[in-house]
Amino acid sequence: MKRAKLIEIVIASGAEFFRRGGNHDIYINSKTGVQEPIARHRDIPEGLAKRIIKRLKAQTLI
């Protein structure tokens, strides 16, 4: 999956850019408090992209 497409999906799911790391950008879902690093490569492996999306959409247990 292209990184730009992954970023669009991540932002649409409610996450926002948090900060830049050494080789990654950190995105956080403020509702759940989940942080996920996203590498700055052009292509992100499909399985990794799916896991990132799943973690950032995760609901907190109440």
N, CA, C and O atoms as CSV, one atom per row, in Angstrom:
chain,resi,resn,atom,element,x,y,z
A,1,MET,N,N,0.852,-1.164,0.000
A,1,MET,CA,C,0.000,0.000,0.000
A,1,MET,C,C,0.902,1.232,0.000
A,1,MET,O,O,1.925,1.262,0.685
A,2,LYS,N,N,0.526,2.222,-0.754
A,2,LYS,CA,C,1.290,3.464,-0.782
A,2,LYS,C,C,1.110,4.206,0.535
A,2,LYS,O,O,0.026,4.207,1.117
A,3,ARG,N,N,2.172,4.829,0.991
A,3,ARG,CA,C,2.153,5.529,2.277
A,3,ARG,C,C,1.101,6.623,2.297
A,3,ARG,O,O,0.406,6.791,3.299
A,4,ALA,N,N,0.970,7.367,1.213
A,4,ALA,CA,C,0.001,8.459,1.166
A,4,ALA,C,C,-1.423,7.944,1.359
A,4,ALA,O,O,-2.226,8.575,2.046
A,5,LYS,N,N,-1.734,6.805,0.756
A,5,LYS,CA,C,-3.067,6.210,0.902
A,5,LYS,C,C,-3.291,5.761,2.346
A,5,LYS,O,O,-4.376,5.957,2.893
A,6,LEU,N,N,-2.279,5.163,2.962
A,6,LEU,CA,C,-2.371,4.731,4.352
A,6,LEU,C,C,-2.627,5.927,5.270
A,6,LEU,O,O,-3.453,5.843,6.179
A,7,ILE,N,N,-1.930,7.032,5.041
A,7,ILE,CA,C,-2.114,8.230,5.856
A,7,ILE,C,C,-3.547,8.753,5.715
A,7,ILE,O,O,-4.154,9.163,6.705
A,8,GLU,N,N,-4.089,8.742,4.502
A,8,GLU,CA,C,-5.476,9.180,4.287
A,8,GLU,C,C,-6.444,8.330,5.109
A,8,GLU,O,O,-7.352,8.861,5.748
A,9,ILE,N,N,-6.248,7.011,5.092
A,9,ILE,CA,C,-7.123,6.097,5.826
A,9,ILE,C,C,-6.985,6.320,7.330
A,9,ILE,O,O,-7.983,6.337,8.051
A,10,VAL,N,N,-5.762,6.490,7.800
A,10,VAL,CA,C,-5.500,6.681,9.225
A,10,VAL,C,C,-6.169,7.967,9.718
A,10,VAL,O,O,-6.795,7.971,10.778
A,11,ILE,N,N,-6.044,9.038,8.968
A,11,ILE,CA,C,-6.656,10.312,9.367
A,11,ILE,C,C,-8.179,10.220,9.310
A,11,ILE,O,O,-8.866,10.767,10.174
A,12,ALA,N,N,-8.710,9.534,8.301
A,12,ALA,CA,C,-10.161,9.366,8.191
A,12,ALA,C,C,-10.723,8.529,9.343
A,12,ALA,O,O,-11.898,8.658,9.689
A,13,SER,N,N,-9.895,7.679,9.932
A,13,SER,CA,C,-10.356,6.833,11.033
A,13,SER,C,C,-10.317,7.545,12.382
A,13,SER,O,O,-10.670,6.953,13.402
A,14,GLY,N,N,-9.894,8.802,12.401
A,14,GLY,CA,C,-9.915,9.576,13.638
A,14,GLY,C,C,-8.559,9.829,14.253
A,14,GLY,O,O,-8.481,10.470,15.301
A,15,ALA,N,N,-7.493,9.355,13.648
A,15,ALA,CA,C,-6.152,9.584,14.188
A,15,ALA,C,C,-5.607,10.898,13.640
A,15,ALA,O,O,-6.094,11.420,12.637
A,16,GLU,N,N,-4.597,11.417,14.311
A,16,GLU,CA,C,-3.975,12.647,13.860
A,16,GLU,C,C,-2.461,12.555,14.039
A,16,GLU,O,O,-1.961,11.768,14.843
A,17,PHE,N,N,-1.751,13.371,13.276
A,17,PHE,CA,C,-0.300,13.406,13.357
A,17,PHE,C,C,0.099,13.875,14.746
A,17,PHE,O,O,-0.456,14.846,15.262
A,18,PHE,N,N,1.070,13.180,15.360
A,18,PHE,CA,C,1.524,13.531,16.698
A,18,PHE,C,C,2.917,14.161,16.662
A,18,PHE,O,O,3.121,15.272,17.151
A,19,ARG,N,N,3.883,13.425,16.068
A,19,ARG,CA,C,5.246,13.958,15.973
A,19,ARG,C,C,6.054,13.146,14.980
A,19,ARG,O,O,5.642,12.067,14.555
A,20,ARG,N,N,7.210,13.681,14.618
A,20,ARG,CA,C,8.134,12.972,13.742
A,20,ARG,C,C,9.154,12.247,14.604
A,20,ARG,O,O,9.667,12.799,15.577
A,21,GLY,N,N,9.443,10.997,14.233
A,21,GLY,CA,C,10.490,10.241,14.899
A,21,GLY,C,C,11.700,10.191,13.994
A,21,GLY,O,O,11.773,10.937,13.018
A,22,GLY,N,N,12.651,9.327,14.299
A,22,GLY,CA,C,13.852,9.213,13.484
A,22,GLY,C,C,13.561,8.753,12.066
A,22,GLY,O,O,13.956,9.414,11.106
A,23,ASN,N,N,12.880,7.635,11.926
A,23,ASN,CA,C,12.543,7.078,10.616
A,23,ASN,C,C,11.046,6.895,10.433
A,23,ASN,O,O,10.602,6.359,9.417
A,24,HIS,N,N,10.274,7.333,11.405
A,24,HIS,CA,C,8.830,7.128,11.385
A,24,HIS,C,C,8.117,8.418,11.769
A,24,HIS,O,O,8.703,9.306,12.388
A,25,ASP,N,N,6.846,8.508,11.394
A,25,ASP,CA,C,5.964,9.554,11.895
A,25,ASP,C,C,5.006,8.872,12.853
A,25,ASP,O,O,4.551,7.760,12.587
A,26,ILE,N,N,4.698,9.518,13.955
A,26,ILE,CA,C,3.829,8.946,14.969
A,26,ILE,C,C,2.432,9.548,14.809
A,26,ILE,O,O,2.274,10.768,14.769
A,27,TYR,N,N,1.435,8.693,14.721
A,27,TYR,CA,C,0.039,9.108,14.661
A,27,TYR,C,C,-0.654,8.589,15.911
A,27,TYR,O,O,-0.337,7.505,16.400
A,28,ILE,N,N,-1.607,9.372,16.431
A,28,ILE,CA,C,-2.290,9.009,17.660
A,28,ILE,C,C,-3.792,9.171,17.485
A,28,ILE,O,O,-4.263,10.120,16.858
A,29,ASN,N,N,-4.531,8.229,18.049
A,29,ASN,CA,C,-5.977,8.332,18.111
A,29,ASN,C,C,-6.284,8.901,19.493
A,29,ASN,O,O,-6.128,8.209,20.499
A,30,SER,N,N,-6.716,10.147,19.547
A,30,SER,CA,C,-6.905,10.817,20.834
A,30,SER,C,C,-8.052,10.222,21.648
A,30,SER,O,O,-8.071,10.368,22.870
A,31,LYS,N,N,-9.002,9.559,21.005
A,31,LYS,CA,C,-10.111,8.935,21.734
A,31,LYS,C,C,-9.654,7.704,22.504
A,31,LYS,O,O,-10.105,7.460,23.623
A,32,THR,N,N,-8.760,6.931,21.902
A,32,THR,CA,C,-8.312,5.692,22.524
A,32,THR,C,C,-6.929,5.814,23.152
A,32,THR,O,O,-6.560,4.992,23.991
A,33,GLY,N,N,-6.160,6.824,22.760
A,33,GLY,CA,C,-4.810,6.995,23.277
A,33,GLY,C,C,-3.787,6.104,22.601
A,33,GLY,O,O,-2.640,6.037,23.043
A,34,VAL,N,N,-4.180,5.417,21.537
A,34,VAL,CA,C,-3.288,4.499,20.831
A,34,VAL,C,C,-2.360,5.287,19.908
A,34,VAL,O,O,-2.809,6.134,19.136
A,35,GLN,N,N,-1.070,5.000,19.997
A,35,GLN,CA,C,-0.070,5.617,19.129
A,35,GLN,C,C,0.491,4.552,18.201
A,35,GLN,O,O,0.734,3.420,18.619
A,36,GLU,N,N,0.696,4.916,16.945
A,36,GLU,CA,C,1.276,3.980,15.966
A,36,GLU,C,C,2.328,4.694,15.141
A,36,GLU,O,O,2.071,5.780,14.621
A,37,PRO,N,N,3.510,4.104,15.010
A,37,PRO,CA,C,4.507,4.671,14.104
A,37,PRO,C,C,4.225,4.214,12.676
A,37,PRO,O,O,3.843,3.067,12.441
A,38,ILE,N,N,4.417,5.123,11.731
A,38,ILE,CA,C,4.268,4.792,10.313
A,38,ILE,C,C,5.581,5.169,9.637
A,38,ILE,O,O,6.005,6.324,9.670
A,39,ALA,N,N,6.210,4.180,9.029
A,39,ALA,CA,C,7.513,4.380,8.391
A,39,ALA,C,C,7.398,5.377,7.240
A,39,ALA,O,O,6.325,5.553,6.661
A,40,ARG,N,N,8.500,6.016,6.922
A,40,ARG,CA,C,8.508,6.991,5.839
A,40,ARG,C,C,8.919,6.371,4.507
A,40,ARG,O,O,9.512,7.048,3.667
A,41,HIS,N,N,8.613,5.098,4.306
A,41,HIS,CA,C,8.879,4.440,3.032
A,41,HIS,C,C,7.733,4.736,2.081
A,41,HIS,O,O,6.616,5.008,2.521
A,42,ARG,N,N,7.995,4.685,0.785
A,42,ARG,CA,C,6.920,4.914,-0.193
A,42,ARG,C,C,5.870,3.825,-0.127
A,42,ARG,O,O,4.672,4.102,-0.183
A,43,ASP,N,N,6.321,2.582,-0.008
A,43,ASP,CA,C,5.408,1.444,0.033
A,43,ASP,C,C,5.452,0.802,1.410
A,43,ASP,O,O,6.525,0.528,1.949
A,44,ILE,N,N,4.266,0.564,1.974
A,44,ILE,CA,C,4.134,-0.111,3.260
A,44,ILE,C,C,3.551,-1.491,2.958
A,44,ILE,O,O,2.551,-1.579,2.246
A,45,PRO,N,N,4.140,-2.567,3.473
A,45,PRO,CA,C,3.589,-3.902,3.224
A,45,PRO,C,C,2.111,-3.970,3.632
A,45,PRO,O,O,1.710,-3.412,4.653
A,46,GLU,N,N,1.321,-4.658,2.821
A,46,GLU,CA,C,-0.131,-4.718,3.004
A,46,GLU,C,C,-0.523,-5.207,4.402
A,46,GLU,O,O,-1.413,-4.630,5.027
A,47,GLY,N,N,0.118,-6.244,4.890
A,47,GLY,CA,C,-0.193,-6.782,6.211
A,47,GLY,C,C,0.077,-5.773,7.316
A,47,GLY,O,O,-0.717,-5.639,8.247
A,48,LEU,N,N,1.180,-5.075,7.216
A,48,LEU,CA,C,1.526,-4.054,8.203
A,48,LEU,C,C,0.522,-2.912,8.164
A,48,LEU,O,O,0.099,-2.423,9.212
A,49,ALA,N,N,0.140,-2.489,6.982
A,49,ALA,CA,C,-0.839,-1.408,6.842
A,49,ALA,C,C,-2.168,-1.798,7.485
A,49,ALA,O,O,-2.794,-0.974,8.151
A,50,LYS,N,N,-2.602,-3.024,7.297
A,50,LYS,CA,C,-3.861,-3.487,7.890
A,50,LYS,C,C,-3.782,-3.492,9.413
A,50,LYS,O,O,-4.746,-3.129,10.086
A,51,ARG,N,N,-2.628,-3.905,9.962
A,51,ARG,CA,C,-2.463,-3.920,11.422
A,51,ARG,C,C,-2.476,-2.510,11.995
A,51,ARG,O,O,-3.067,-2.272,13.048
A,52,ILE,N,N,-1.824,-1.568,11.304
A,52,ILE,CA,C,-1.799,-0.176,11.759
A,52,ILE,C,C,-3.218,0.388,11.795
A,52,ILE,O,O,-3.619,1.014,12.776
A,53,ILE,N,N,-3.967,0.165,10.732
A,53,ILE,CA,C,-5.344,0.656,10.658
A,53,ILE,C,C,-6.188,0.031,11.759
A,53,ILE,O,O,-6.963,0.723,12.419
A,54,LYS,N,N,-6.042,-1.259,11.957
A,54,LYS,CA,C,-6.831,-1.958,12.975
A,54,LYS,C,C,-6.529,-1.425,14.370
A,54,LYS,O,O,-7.450,-1.212,15.158
A,55,ARG,N,N,-5.260,-1.208,14.687
A,55,ARG,CA,C,-4.880,-0.720,16.014
A,55,ARG,C,C,-5.373,0.700,16.262
A,55,ARG,O,O,-5.808,1.021,17.367
A,56,LEU,N,N,-5.309,1.546,15.248
A,56,LEU,CA,C,-5.728,2.932,15.424
A,56,LEU,C,C,-7.241,3.078,15.505
A,56,LEU,O,O,-7.735,4.062,16.057
A,57,LYS,N,N,-7.984,2.114,14.964
A,57,LYS,CA,C,-9.440,2.147,15.049
A,57,LYS,C,C,-9.959,1.458,16.309
A,57,LYS,O,O,-11.154,1.533,16.596
A,58,ALA,N,N,-9.090,0.788,17.066
A,58,ALA,CA,C,-9.490,0.005,18.229
A,58,ALA,C,C,-10.246,0.850,19.237
A,58,ALA,O,O,-9.887,2.000,19.491
A,59,GLN,N,N,-11.285,0.281,19.805
A,59,GLN,CA,C,-12.096,0.957,20.819
A,59,GLN,C,C,-11.545,0.634,22.199
A,59,GLN,O,O,-11.021,-0.457,22.424
A,60,THR,N,N,-11.660,1.569,23.109
A,60,THR,CA,C,-11.241,1.313,24.483
A,60,THR,C,C,-12.316,0.514,25.191
A,60,THR,O,O,-13.502,0.654,24.891
A,61,LEU,N,N,-11.909,-0.312,26.117
A,61,LEU,CA,C,-12.873,-1.084,26.908
A,61,LEU,C,C,-13.314,-0.241,28.091
A,61,LEU,O,O,-12.485,0.319,28.808
A,62,ILE,N,N,-14.599,-0.153,28.288
A,62,ILE,CA,C,-15.149,0.671,29.374
A,62,ILE,C,C,-15.631,-0.212,30.501
A,62,ILE,O,O,-16.128,0.289,31.509
